[in-house]
Amino acid sequence: MTLISPAARDALQLWLSHCRALKGAAENTLTAYQGDVTDFLAFITGHKAESQGLKALARISVSDMRAWMANTRAGGVGARSLARKLSAVKAFYRWLAEREGFEPTAVLSIRAPKFQKKLPRPLAEDAARSLIDTIEMQNDRPWVAARDVAVVTLLWGCGLRISEALSLTGEDAPLPEVLRIRGKGGKERIVPVLPAARAAVATYLRLCPYPCKASDPLFRAIRGGPLAPGAIQKVMASARMQLGLPASATPHAMRHSFATHLLEAGGDLRAIQELLGHASLSTTQAYTAVDTARLMEVYQRTHPKAG
């Protein structure tokens, strides 16, 4: 195993602490950063055949970067994953260069490989409704069936991530007309709760055999512990197979469907960004690409030059 110099390892830990404290990076993001930058530092150490202290890291060349990228691709890493790794390395180097006072151009000038961005794959409105109806029939325990329906209704009706829905506690019950959701990176947003979602959760709570104390998880597993995402993924997989829906009909697809159906109804893109908790509008704009036909129809109908 290639060893990373103590100085480089310490610098990486300091950078991760910086990302956590000042940028509010989520733990999953920090774990990915740590793995990506560690792999890079390990490769450079082996590539140079010597320990890479901070001064040595400041002398990384364009050819060194290209060698790392070629080696990573040869290891079976796809263009999308390599672009993510490069982004992490660049972020680390920006911080390190500012801290150590060197010029990071050789690292920052490297372009990420091109890849075809995967667009969100939402469900049609009738398919989303059918999926929820079918989920209700997947379990012979009424409270479990009601629980699964309530979770998926929140994903579709409020645009929640599954982790956000499962992080709700008894303190959130009964669901109010608006929820304060803490999303990625600790960012808070206000999300309206549709009457159908409130009703679904109320039905589940009425049937649930476990008490709903303020500090308890709102959604319970069979034995009373917190519900894991895998349980919802499993019930959705079963329901979509019965309906003949594609494998892309996942819990996250319900969140995509929330945004797309709002867009189809004439929702404002920036308002949808706020509801989803996207840090960048460009992330939300991906939804416009799945609805190009509707946008073109609106353009043809309303633009003064289109007549």
C-alpha positions, 0 to 999 in steps of 0.5 A: 500500500502506498503511504501518504506523507503525514504532512499531506494527510494532515493537510487533507484533514484540515481541509475536510474540517474547513469544508465541514465548519465553513461550507456546511458540507454533508458527511456523505460529501466529506466521505467522498472528498476524503476518498477521492483526494486520498486516492489522488495523493496515493497515486502521486506518491507512487507515480513520483516514487517518493513521499509527497510533502507539501512542497512536492505537492506544490510542484505537481505538473500537467503531465502528472495530472494527466497520468493520474486521470489516465490511470484512474480511467484504466481502473474502470472509473467512468467519465462522470466519476472521474469528473467528480474526483477531479472536482474534489482534487481541484477544491483541495488544491485551491485551499492548499495553494491559498494556505501554502502560497503556491500557484495551482494552475497545473491542477486547476487547468485540467479539464474534466472529461466530457460525459452525457448528463443523466436527466431526471426521469420522472413518472407521468402523473397517472403512473405516480398515482398508480404507483402509490395505489399499488404500494398500498397493496404490498403489505397485509399489515394495514399500518405498514401499508399506510406507512409506505403510502405516507412516505411516498406521498411525501416524496411526490407531494412535497419533493422531499429526499427520502432521507428528509422524509425519514428524518421527521420525528414525532415533533412534526406530527400532526403535519402542519401546512408547512414543514421546515426541512433541513436538507443537504449541507444543513440548509433549511427550507420551507416546504408546503404540505399538501392536504393529501400528504397530511391525510396520508400521514394522519392515517398512518399515525392512527394505525401505527402500533407504536407511540409517537413521542416528540423525540421518536422517529415519525416513521417506524420499522416493523419492530419499532425502530427508525425506518430505513430507506431500503424498506421504501426502495423495496416496496417501490421495486415490488410495485413498479414490477407489478405495474410494468414501470421501468427500474428508474421508478425509484423513491428519488424519481418521485421527487423528480416527478414533484418538480416536473409536474409543478413545471408542467402546471406552470410553476416558476423555476426559481420557486421550484429550486427553493422547494427542492432545496437546490443550491444552484438554479442550474441543478433545477434547470435540468428539469426543463430538459425533460419537458422540452415539448411543453416549453416549445408549445408555450413558446409557439403559443405566446411569443409575439414573433411566433405567430 
